[in-house]
Amino acid sequence: MLRIAVPNKGSLAESSIAILKEAGYRQRTDSRDLVLTDSANGVEFYYLRPRDIAIYVGSGELEAGITGRDLLIDSAAKAEEVLALDFGGSTFRFAGPAGSSMSFSSIAGKRVATAYPGLVESYLAGKGISAHVVRLDGAVESSVRLGVADLIADVVSTGNTLRQAGLEVFGDPILTSEAILIKRDGADVPPGLDILIRRLQGVVTARQYVLLDYDVPKVSVTQACAITPGLESPTISPLQKDDWVAVRAMVLRTETNRLMDELWALGARGILVTDIHACRL
């Protein structure tokens, strides 16, 4: 039976359970459950701390798991990314005292506070920068004010927390992270895991795309198909009205309204958008 690790709490937990449900797998209904067996799909799900998942997968105790790209790199576990899941996004940045005009070159010899020492040490080593990394479990933003560090490396979203702590970001992002499916480094993909990957990829794609249907005059169909080329090619069907056709194509959800505007201006009518719940491409 395939053994899969799932975050038991934190920002990734709820979304991980949601995507697995959409992919057709049973999930726990009681947050106290540590293991759930989905006999119909031949899978056992183990609910673990997100930081520990890469360790279990890398050691071979579990075949795969869902965790963050940042947590995988920070763990230095013998596990590898299989599929990006398009949720739980975050950006890691360096930040120093506001107005200090710090740059990447000024990190050398400084104390860098972070909750992700493995990730930061690996990044700095790759850039040839020598610095002292100070490991903290939380409240990293306070470390500079309290004299524990000279700068920090942490997750940055709006930057409000940093500004309140008298800090500002500098340099390029250290890492852009998101939820990922991982497996043991170099291990073969067993049949059950191959099925899981295809199902999750189908859900990820379905969330990113919608179906766009519209009617358009035949004289404009070439221009319309250039606007909505689809993944392979749009579907074109005849209508009772001889000089019109119906077109269906998959389009990126984020571009839907712009494409509808362009099609309307071209003369298309009856433009409809439909959600996709799952797919195989």
Salt bridges, closest charged atoms under 4 A:
GLU22 OE2 - ARG207 NH2 2.58
ASP30 OD2 - ARG32 NH2 2.97
ASP52 OD1 - ARG49 NH1 3.21
GLU63 OE2 - ARG3 NH2 2.64
ASP74 OD2 - ARG51 NH1 3.07
GLU80 OE2 - LYS183 NZ 2.38
GLU81 OE1 - ARG69 NE 2.90
ASP150 OD1 - ARG111 NH2 3.08
GLU178 OE2 - ARG69 NH2 3.30
ASP194 OD2 - ARG198 NH1 2.43
ASP213 OD1 - ARG248 NE 2.77
GLU255 OE1 - ARG258 NH2 3.22
GLU262 OE2 - ARG258 NH1 2.69
ASP275 OD1 - ARG253 NH1 2.97
